Amino acid sequence: MVSAGRILVVEDNALVRESFVDLLRQRGYDVAEASHGEEALQRVHEYPIDIAVIDIMMPTMGGLELRQELSQRVPGIKTILVTGQPEKLEELVEDDPEFRYGGVDVLYKPVHPVKLLDVIQRRLGKTDRSKSN
């Protein structure tokens, strides 16, 4: 089976992380997972990835800091941020032009599976939805 893409899911909530991982594997993606930022940085050394799906609010290293670290360590990596607290996101990114002008994909919890898949396909440059069959 040819992989549809390599994805790293970084989420401290085990139930949310596993639901994302299961969905993506069912759709043919190679998926690695991490429960926090430091673990995610270790995974990118072990596992080449195309996209990281990152929870913003995590202990020790938040998703925004992780996103910045990943972009420095893995040139060209694409990121999708996920949050259950949109009001905190606005505070954190108010001075970041990339967020203000739509350069970053942010999904709000609870994340609808179709929305997650659509954003991943778009970020990978795939528009053929027949891959999900």
C-alpha positions in Angstrom: 0.0 0.0 0.0 1.4 3.4 -1.0 1.3 6.0 1.7 -0.9 9.1 1.2 1.6 11.1 3.3 3.5 11.1 6.6 1.8 12.8 9.5 2.9 13.5 13.1 0.0 14.0 15.6 1.0 15.9 18.7 -1.7 16.0 21.3 -1.5 15.6 25.1 -5.1 14.3 25.4 -4.8 10.5 24.7 -8.4 10.1 23.5 -8.2 13.0 21.0 -4.7 11.8 19.8 -5.9 8.2 19.2 -9.0 9.3 17.4 -6.8 11.5 15.0 -4.3 8.6 14.6 -7.0 6.0 13.9 -8.8 8.2 11.3 -5.6 9.1 9.5 -4.3 5.5 9.4 -7.7 4.3 8.0 -7.2 6.8 5.2 -3.8 5.4 4.3 -1.5 7.9 6.0 1.7 6.9 7.8 1.2 8.3 11.2 3.5 8.9 14.2 2.3 10.3 17.4 3.6 12.2 20.4 2.0 13.3 23.6 4.1 16.5 24.1 6.5 18.8 22.3 9.8 17.2 23.4 8.5 13.8 22.3 7.5 15.3 18.9 11.0 16.8 18.4 12.4 13.3 19.0 10.0 11.7 16.5 11.0 14.0 13.7 14.6 12.7 14.0 13.3 9.1 13.8 10.5 9.6 11.3 10.4 11.8 8.2 7.1 13.8 8.2 5.2 15.9 5.8 2.7 17.5 8.2 2.4 17.9 11.9 -1.0 18.3 13.5 -0.3 20.1 16.8 -2.4 20.9 19.8 -1.7 24.4 20.9 -2.2 24.0 24.7 0.2 21.4 26.0 2.4 21.1 29.1 6.1 21.9 29.0 6.2 23.1 25.4 3.1 24.6 23.8 2.1 24.1 20.2 3.2 27.5 19.0 6.7 27.0 20.4 6.8 23.5 18.9 5.6 24.8 15.5 8.5 27.3 15.5 11.1 24.6 16.5 9.8 22.2 13.8 10.0 24.9 11.1 13.7 25.5 12.1 14.6 21.8 12.3 12.5 20.4 9.4 12.5 22.9 6.5 9.3 22.8 4.5 7.3 21.0 7.1 3.6 21.9 7.1 1.7 22.4 10.3 -1.9 22.4 11.3 -2.8 23.8 14.8 -5.6 22.5 16.9 -7.2 24.2 19.9 -10.1 23.9 22.2 -9.5 27.5 23.5 -9.8 29.9 20.6 -9.8 32.9 22.9 -6.3 32.0 24.1 -5.1 31.6 20.6 -6.0 35.1 19.8 -4.0 36.4 22.7 -0.9 34.3 21.7 -0.8 35.3 18.1 -2.1 38.8 18.0 1.3 40.1 16.7 2.0 37.3 14.3 1.3 38.4 10.7 1.2 34.8 9.5 -1.8 34.1 11.6 -3.5 37.4 10.9 -3.3 36.9 7.1 -4.4 33.3 7.0 -1.0 31.6 6.5 -1.7 29.1 9.3 -4.4 26.5 9.4 -6.2 26.3 12.8 -8.9 23.8 13.7 -11.1 24.2 16.7 -12.1 21.3 18.9 -14.1 19.3 18.6 -12.5 18.7 15.2 -14.8 17.2 12.6 -13.0 14.3 10.8 -13.9 15.6 7.4 -12.5 19.0 8.1 -9.2 17.5 9.4 -8.9 15.3 6.3 -9.8 18.2 3.9 -7.1 20.5 5.5 -4.5 17.7 5.3 -5.3 16.9 1.7 -5.1 20.6 0.8 -1.8 21.1 2.6 -0.4 18.0 0.8 -1.6 19.4 -2.5 -4.1 16.6 -3.0 -7.7 17.4 -4.0 -8.7 13.9 -5.1 -11.2 12.7 -2.4 -11.3 9.2 -3.9 -8.2 8.4 -1.8 -10.5 8.1 1.2 -12.4 5.1 -0.3 
